[in-house]
Amino acid sequence: QVQLVESGGGSVQAGGSLRLSCAASESIFSLNVMGWFRQAPGKQRELVAAITSGGSANYADSVKGRFTISRDNAKNTMALQMNSLKPEDTAVYYCIADRTGRRYWGQGTQVTVSS
């Protein structure tokens, strides 16, 4: 059972930046994919970005060029650098990790972007 703990959420004005971090309870070498989902009020949860164990990253079209995902296998952490934030980025952000067909979720961290 992998435990994931997010940190770094908060409130920021439009155009600002935030950095989210996700700490895993064990080595992330075996975690094939790690990523971030988000869910805004009244909307479905959506994938924001994902990164493989080899470092290949994918992004939702809505965040391309503004968000950067990274992982540090030595520190068992993953991060999401969010720049040029927009009010529509407001959501609860969840860290996820996949291993052998099972997905683990963090508890979520709130990001609020004001105009």
Protein Blocks (a to p, Z undefined) as FASTA:
>chain_A
ZZdddehiacddehiacddddddfbdfklmmbgcdddddehiacddfbdcdfkopacddf
klgokaccdddfknopacdddehiafklgccddddddeehiacddebjaddddZZ
